[in-house]
Amino acid sequence: MKRNLFTILFITLFSISAFAQEFEKGDKVLNLGIGFGSTLYTGSYYTSSLPPISGSFEVGILDDVLEEGSIGVGGYVGFSRYKYEYLDWGYKYSNFIIGGRGVFHYPLLDKLDTYTGILLGFRVISAKEFGNQLIGWNYNASSSGLVGSWYVGGRYYFSDNIAAMLELGYGISYLNLGIALKL
């Protein structure tokens, strides 16, 4: 019964006349997302103390690429926090990414802004030990370096300025779901 209700709600939502949205030169879009599927911390004893969150801003800079496509550029920031704990001992990790994105939009389906792109940025990871530590041993560390990723995504607009957003790729998480606001 719940599955049928969800299916009916889903079809109804996407059957409502949505606004055709092609990304164009001069458009400005803010994406806010929550991530699923960690790119760093997986396994039996890892837990998330804060789900991966991300934000990106994009500006359209070029139209008529491959006839119907467009190109946008912008910034990206992402943050996650995880904990590894085993028998009252473990580590707290934080992961921060800041970078720039280049995006190619191409309208594959009506009423859907589909795109792919690359992220080039800088990642900072820190770890701090907690719990029953060995005497004289206190582990705190940080690491940083360049990060790059490829991703695909789509935005389904419910109005002229508000869209549901989905992105798959390597960044702060493998899957980001959220909202997009056209400014």
Helices and strands as residue ranges (DSSP letters): H 2-15, E 28-38, E 46-65, E 69-86, E 89-105, E 112-131, E 140-157, E 162-169, E 173-182
